[in-house]
Amino acid sequence: MRTLVTAVVLLAVALPLAAQPATAPRDELLRLVPTDTAICLVVQGVRERSKVVSASPLAAWVSEKYRPALGAAPEMQKLKDVETLFSTFFDVTLTDLRDDIFGDAVVLTYQPGPIGKPEAEQGCVMLKARDPAKLSKLVDKLNTVQKTTKELTSVEKRTHHGQAYFQRMKADDRSEFYLLDDGLFVFAAQEASIHAVIDRQRDPTLTLSPVVKAIEQLGVQNSFLFCWFNPRKLDAEVQAHVTAAGSASEKAARRQVAQIWAALDNVAVYLDAEKDLELGFAAAYRAEAMPDEWRTLLHARPRSATMWQVIPEDALVALAARSTGRQILDAVLSFTPPEERATVRQDVERAFGAIIGKGNVPALLAGVGPDWGVWVTRPQGKSWFPAATLAVGVADDPAVRSAVAKTATFYTQLAQFSYNREHDDQIESRIERKADGPDVTVFTNPAIFPPGVRPAFGLTHGHLVVASSPEQVEAFRKPVAPKMPPEETVVLRVSGAALHAYLGEHGKAIAEWAADQQDRPLEEVRKEFANFADVLNVLDRGEVILRGDGQVLRCAVRLKFVKPLAK
C-alpha cells in the first residue's frame, strides 16, 4: 500500500502545480535574464492552476477513493510538519508561499565559466511576488533565524547604480547576495549576477530576452515548467567532453553526439499539466547540419505508423513506428568508428548473405519496413501468459518476400536445432496450411512454452508476422494508412486500464510464477503486485508521442489519468 500512498500524495500535492498561460510577471523576469545565459528554468502559474487542478475530476476521484490512505500516509504527516515549521519560525503558511510569493513566476538562470574555471560561473534565482510585504517579512524572518543559529554573521546593505541590494555574510566566510525591490526578489552567490540584473532593470532599451523568442519557437512558453538550454553557450563543454574520450569507440560516439548538438538551435525540457500530464523534450534544429544518417529521419514531420490501425485499443503495451531496416542500422552505426561500421556491415552481409545471397542483402534491408509494430494483449482462454505479436512490413517484391521467408525459416530452425541438441524435451515444428489463409510455421514444446503459447510466424498481407500463437498470425489484417496525417505521432502506448484488469484476473498466477522464478516469498511478491495494480488504477493510458515539422521536434511522455486534471 505504501507505493499507492506515495503515488496518490504526488497526485494530490504535486499535480496542482500545473500549466498557466503566459503572464506579465514571467515576461518581466525574463527581460532581466542575461543574454549570455546558457540554462534558464521557469516555473509559472502555480496559484491559478493549483485551484483548477484542486477542483478537477481527478482530485475529487482521488479524494473520494483514497481519503483514508492519504490521511494516514507518512508523506502527509511530513507535509504537516513542514507547515508547522514555516508557521512557527517564519510566520508564513505553505498556502502563503504558493499563492502570494511563488504563485506568479520563478526563474533560475545559469552561465557557465570558462573551461577549467568553474568558480567563474554565474547564476541567480528570481521571482515576482504578488504580496511584496509578505515576501519582505519572510526574508527578514529568514535572516533573523539564521543569525540566531549562527549560520549568518551579518547582513549588509550595498548599492549599484543607486539600487540597494544586500550581502549575507556566512559563518564559513562565503557570501550570498539578494535584491528586494517591490516584490522582485533576486538571489545569487555572485555579486556580479546581482549587478547584471540591476543593469538590465535600468536599461530602457531592453524589451524581451532572447529566451522569449526561443521558447515561443519551441512552443513551450505556456508550460507550467520548462528548462531552456542555449546550445551555443554549452558548445565548449560538449567539445571538452569529446576531447576527454578514451577509446576510439567512445570518441566516435561522442563526436556524433557533438555533431547532432551543433545542429541544434534551441532545446527545452518541459512539463505540461492541462487535462493530461505531459513531460517532454523540444528541439529546434537545422536538418541540413545533421549527420546524414539522422537527416533522413528528421527532414520532415514524423509519420504515424499505419500499424496503429490494427493494434487493439486494449493492448497492454504497444510499440509502433516507421523506419526501414537500413535506416535503423545506419543510425545505430553512426555512433561507431568508421572502421567498425564497415566490419558490422560485412558481418550483416555475411549473416544474411549466406542464406539469401550476398547481393540480395541491400534489397532485404531496404525492403523490410518502414511500418512495424509489436504489441502485447490479454491472453485468450485459461492461460495467464499474455499474447504477443510482432508485425513488420515487407516490400511487395517477390525477391524481398522470398529473402524474408528464407531468413526467418533459417534462424528459427537454427534455434530449434540448438535447443533440441542440448535438451531431452524437444521443440517440434510444423507448417499449418489453410485454403484461405497464409502458411504458418508453428513451434510447440509444453516443457518450455507456457500453456496456450505456440510461437508461430508467417508472411501475410504484405507483412512478416511473428506471434505467440498461429491464431494471431492468421487473424492479422493489412493496416490502412489514415487519409489525414495526425498532428502527433504515437510511438509507444501503455494501457493502465487493461493492465489493471489483467492483473486482477491473473495476478495470483503471475505472482506464483514470479516468486518461483526469483526464489522469493510468495506473499512478498503478491503485495508488490497488489501495490502496482492499485497505482495502475489511477492511470488510464501512458503514451510516448512525437510532434515535428522538419524544424522543431517534440518528444514527450503523456499520462492520461482515469479522470482529467481540469474540468
Number of C-alpha atoms within 10 A of each C-alpha: 15 12 14 22 23 18 14 22 21 13 17 19 14 11 19 24 26 27 26 24 13 16 13 11 19 23 17 18 24 24 20 22 27 21 12 14 20 19 21 23 18 23 26 29 27 23 23 19 24 22 14 18 26 18 15 18 18 22 23 14 15 18 15 10 11 14 13 11 18 20 13 11 18 15 15 17 13 11 13 12 12 14 15 16 15 15 13 11 13 17 14 19 16 17 13 16 17 18 19 21 27 22 25 24 29 25 23 21 23 20 20 20 12 12 10 7 9 10 10 12 14 19 23 22 19 25 26 27 25 19 16 18 13 18 24 19 14 19 15 12 16 14 17 17 15 14 17 11 9 12 14 20 16 16 17 10 12 13 12 12 9 8 15 14 22 18 18 19 18 17 13 9 9 10 17 15 23 24 24 19 14 14 19 19 22 24 21 21 19 18 18 13 25 22 17 14 19 21 15 17 16 12 10 7 7 11 13 15 17 16 24 16 13 20 23 11 16 20 16 24 23 20 25 24 27 24 20 27 23 20 19 16 15 17 14 14 14 19 14 11 14 19 12 11 15 9 8 12 15 15 19 18 18 21 22 18 16 16 15 18 20 18 19 20 17 22 24 23 20 24 23 22 24 19 20 17 21 21 18 20 20 24 24 22 21 18 21 13 15 20 16 13 17 19 17 14 17 20 16 15 19 24 18 22 23 21 22 22 14 13 21 13 14 16 21 24 24 25 21 24 22 20 18 21 15 18 19 14 16 16 17 13 18 20 19 21 17 12 8 15 17 13 11 14 14 13 12 16 19 15 15 23 18 12 17 21 13 15 11 16 21 15 15 24 20 17 22 22 23 19 21 24 24 20 21 21 21 22 16 11 8 9 15 20 19 18 21 22 22 21 25 22 26 26 19 12 12 10 15 22 20 13 22 23 16 14 19 16 15 14 13 16 14 12 11 16 14 11 14 14 10 9 9 8 13 17 19 12 17 11 14 14 11 10 6 7 13 17 18 23 22 19 21 18 16 13 10 11 15 13 14 19 22 19 22 26 29 24 24 21 16 17 25 22 25 23 24 23 22 22 12 18 27 21 9 16 13 14 18 12 13 12 6 6 12 12 13 16 21 23 19 18 22 22 21 26 20 21 24 22 17 18 20 13 13 17 18 17 15 17 22 16 14 16 17 12 9 10 9 12 13 16 12 12 18 19 13 15 18 21 16 17 21 17 19 22 18 22 19 18 21 20 21 19 20 22 19 21 14 17 18 23 20 22 21 20 18 20 21 19 20 19 19 18 25 19 12
